[in-house]
């Protein structure tokens, strides 16, 4: 997957989004008398994107700032530098793939709300003790369902087929193919394109099984590049 594709794809999106992020931050800054210090504004709804703006101290750790969104956790956030057009990323629970480590006051990001909103914790009533029964062993079921289906992804439509713990598939870029192994809610494996381009990928399936976040790279010495998808069928 040549680097020029990455730069082309990001720059096309970046040109359209930089203005929106800057205008959102400007709007909040001009109305700072109404903003509360130390919180994200315009947080995303569950499973949806929004342009959220941090209102608080410069240099605040990104995860700490995004945690102020409260009822709907933020699954991922993206920031494009208006000067360099370079992208930075933050993924919940994935520090090894995160490059957006801190936020400054009035800095806007493109945020994705988690598809599954946590339910309040309820303290259960202690049950009456019962005799211990050895459970029947059953196969592990992957959270959210199967990878089989059609996905709208960062690199075009992808067709996946799962058989037990193995997944194979194709995607539109350079007649790309992937092969992977299911590990819980993750799909880990390799991708191949054109005449010899190849590398590794890792996807994490959402709890409802209808979207995934992840990334790809050519080899283990390189940084991850974002690769996400939403189920079509």
C-alpha positions as CSV (number, residue, x, y, z in Angstrom):
1,X,0.0,0.0,0.0
2,X,2.3,2.8,-1.3
3,X,2.7,5.9,0.9
4,X,1.5,8.3,-1.9
5,X,-2.0,6.8,-1.6
6,X,-2.0,7.6,2.1
7,X,-1.0,11.2,1.6
8,X,-3.5,11.6,-1.3
9,X,-6.4,10.2,0.7
10,X,-5.7,12.2,3.8
11,X,-5.0,15.5,2.0
12,X,-8.3,15.4,0.1
13,X,-10.2,14.9,3.3
14,X,-8.1,17.3,5.3
15,X,-8.7,20.3,2.9
16,X,-12.5,20.0,3.6
17,X,-12.2,19.4,7.3
18,X,-9.6,21.9,8.5
19,X,-12.0,24.8,7.8
20,X,-14.8,23.2,9.7
21,X,-12.6,22.4,12.8
22,X,-11.1,25.9,12.9
23,X,-14.6,27.6,12.5
24,X,-16.0,25.4,15.3
25,X,-13.1,26.4,17.6
26,X,-13.6,30.1,16.7
27,X,-17.3,29.9,17.4
28,X,-16.7,28.5,20.9
29,X,-13.9,31.0,21.6
30,X,-16.1,34.0,20.7
31,X,-18.7,32.6,23.1
32,X,-16.3,31.7,25.9
33,X,-18.4,33.4,28.5
34,X,-20.9,30.5,28.1
35,X,-18.3,27.8,27.9
36,X,-17.4,25.8,31.0
37,X,-13.7,25.4,31.7
38,X,-12.3,21.9,31.5
39,X,-14.8,20.1,29.3
40,X,-15.4,19.0,25.6
41,X,-18.1,20.9,23.7
42,X,-20.3,19.5,21.0
43,X,-19.5,15.9,22.0
44,X,-20.7,13.2,19.4
45,X,-23.8,11.0,19.8
46,X,-23.5,7.2,20.0
47,X,-22.1,5.8,16.7
48,X,-21.9,9.3,15.1
49,X,-19.2,11.9,14.3
50,X,-19.0,15.5,15.5
51,X,-16.5,18.3,15.5
52,X,-15.8,18.6,19.3
53,X,-13.8,21.4,20.9
54,X,-11.8,21.3,24.1
55,X,-12.4,24.1,26.6
56,X,-9.7,23.8,29.2
57,X,-6.0,24.1,30.0
58,X,-3.4,23.8,27.3
59,X,-1.5,20.4,27.2
60,X,-4.4,18.4,28.7
61,X,-4.0,14.6,28.1
62,X,-6.3,13.7,25.2
63,X,-8.0,10.8,26.9
64,X,-8.7,12.9,30.0
65,X,-10.2,15.7,27.9
66,X,-12.4,13.3,25.8
67,X,-13.6,11.6,29.0
68,X,-15.6,14.7,29.9
69,X,-18.0,13.8,27.1
70,X,-19.7,11.7,29.8
71,X,-22.7,9.5,28.8
72,X,-21.3,8.6,25.3
73,X,-17.6,7.6,25.4
74,X,-15.5,8.8,22.5
75,X,-14.1,5.8,20.5
76,X,-11.7,7.7,18.2
77,X,-10.6,11.3,17.5
78,X,-8.7,12.9,14.6
79,X,-6.9,16.2,14.3
80,X,-5.5,17.8,11.1
81,X,-2.9,20.5,11.5
82,X,-4.1,23.5,9.5
83,X,-0.6,24.5,8.5
84,X,1.0,21.1,7.5
85,X,-2.2,19.2,6.7
86,X,-0.7,16.4,8.8
87,X,-3.1,14.1,10.7
88,X,-2.9,12.9,14.4
89,X,-5.0,10.2,15.9
90,X,-6.4,9.0,19.2
91,X,-8.0,5.6,19.7
92,X,-9.6,4.5,23.0
93,X,-7.6,1.8,24.7
94,X,-4.9,1.8,21.9
95,X,-1.9,3.9,23.1
96,X,0.4,2.1,20.6
97,X,-1.7,3.6,17.7
98,X,-2.2,7.0,19.3
99,X,-0.3,10.1,18.1
100,X,-2.7,12.8,19.4
101,X,-1.5,12.8,23.0
102,X,-2.6,16.3,24.3
103,X,-5.1,19.0,23.5
104,X,-4.8,22.8,23.9
105,X,-7.6,25.2,24.8
106,X,-10.1,25.7,21.9
107,X,-8.5,22.9,19.9
108,X,-11.1,21.1,17.7
109,X,-11.1,17.4,16.8
110,X,-13.2,15.1,14.7
111,X,-14.7,12.7,17.3
112,X,-16.5,9.4,16.9
113,X,-19.0,8.4,19.6
114,X,-18.9,4.8,20.8
115,X,-21.6,2.7,19.2
116,X,-22.4,1.1,22.6
117,X,-23.2,3.4,25.5
118,X,-22.4,1.8,28.9
119,X,-25.4,1.1,31.1
120,X,-25.4,2.2,34.8
121,X,-23.8,-0.3,37.2
122,X,-26.4,-2.0,39.4
123,X,-25.4,-3.7,42.6
124,X,-27.0,-7.2,42.5
125,X,-28.8,-8.8,45.4
126,X,-26.8,-11.6,46.9
127,X,-28.4,-15.0,45.8
128,X,-29.1,-17.9,48.0
129,X,-26.1,-20.3,47.8
130,X,-26.6,-23.3,45.5
131,X,-24.6,-26.5,44.8
132,X,-21.7,-25.9,42.4
133,X,-22.3,-27.4,39.0
134,X,-19.5,-27.9,36.5
135,X,-20.4,-26.0,33.4
136,X,-20.5,-27.6,29.9
137,X,-17.7,-26.3,27.7
138,X,-18.9,-24.4,24.7
139,X,-17.0,-22.6,21.9
140,X,-16.1,-19.0,22.5
141,X,-18.5,-16.6,20.7
142,X,-16.9,-13.5,19.3
143,X,-18.5,-10.3,20.7
144,X,-20.8,-8.5,18.2
145,X,-21.1,-11.5,15.8
146,X,-19.3,-12.5,12.6
147,X,-16.9,-10.7,10.3
148,X,-18.7,-12.2,7.2
149,X,-20.3,-9.5,5.1
150,X,-19.8,-6.3,3.0
151,X,-18.0,-3.4,4.6
152,X,-17.6,0.3,3.5
153,X,-14.0,1.0,4.5
154,X,-11.3,3.6,4.3
155,X,-10.0,1.8,1.1
156,X,-13.4,1.0,-0.6
157,X,-15.8,-1.8,-0.3
158,X,-14.5,-5.0,1.4
159,X,-16.0,-8.5,1.2
160,X,-15.2,-10.7,4.1
161,X,-15.9,-14.4,4.8
162,X,-15.4,-16.0,8.2
163,X,-15.0,-19.8,8.7
164,X,-14.5,-20.7,12.4
165,X,-11.6,-18.5,13.5
166,X,-10.2,-17.7,10.0
167,X,-11.3,-14.8,7.8
168,X,-10.4,-14.1,4.1
169,X,-11.5,-11.2,1.9
170,X,-11.0,-8.7,-0.9
171,X,-11.1,-4.9,-1.1
172,X,-11.2,-2.4,-4.0
173,X,-7.7,-0.9,-3.9
174,X,-5.3,-2.6,-6.3
175,X,-7.4,-5.8,-6.1
176,X,-6.4,-6.1,-2.5
177,X,-6.8,-9.3,-0.4
178,X,-6.6,-10.0,3.3
179,X,-6.2,-13.1,5.5
180,X,-6.6,-13.0,9.2
181,X,-7.3,-14.8,12.4
182,X,-10.1,-13.9,14.9
183,X,-8.9,-13.2,18.4
184,X,-11.8,-12.2,20.6
185,X,-13.2,-9.1,19.0
186,X,-10.1,-8.5,17.0
187,X,-9.1,-9.6,13.5
188,X,-5.3,-9.8,13.0
189,X,-3.6,-10.8,9.7
190,X,-1.9,-9.7,6.5
191,X,-2.9,-7.7,3.4
192,X,-1.7,-8.0,-0.2
193,X,-2.0,-5.7,-3.2
194,X,-1.0,-5.4,-6.8
195,X,2.5,-6.7,-7.7
196,X,4.0,-7.4,-4.3
197,X,2.8,-4.8,-1.9
198,X,2.0,-6.4,1.4
199,X,2.0,-5.8,5.2
200,X,0.0,-6.4,8.4
201,X,-3.4,-5.2,9.7
202,X,-5.4,-5.2,12.9
203,X,-9.1,-4.5,13.2
204,X,-11.2,-4.2,16.4
205,X,-14.9,-5.0,16.0
206,X,-17.5,-2.7,17.8
207,X,-19.8,-4.4,20.4
208,X,-22.8,-4.3,18.0
209,X,-20.7,-5.9,15.2
210,X,-21.5,-3.1,12.7
211,X,-18.3,-1.2,12.5
212,X,-14.6,-1.6,13.2
213,X,-11.5,0.6,13.9
214,X,-7.9,-0.3,13.3
215,X,-4.9,0.2,11.1
216,X,-2.3,-1.2,8.7
217,X,1.4,-1.0,8.2
218,X,4.0,-2.5,5.9
219,X,6.2,-3.9,8.7
220,X,6.5,-3.8,12.4
221,X,9.0,-0.9,12.4
222,X,6.5,1.6,10.9
223,X,3.7,3.5,12.5
224,X,0.1,2.3,12.1
225,X,-2.1,4.0,9.5
226,X,-5.9,4.2,10.2
227,X,-8.2,1.7,8.5
228,X,-11.9,1.8,9.6
229,X,-15.1,0.3,8.2
230,X,-18.9,0.2,8.6
231,X,-21.0,-2.9,7.8
232,X,-23.2,-2.5,4.7
233,X,-24.6,-6.0,4.6
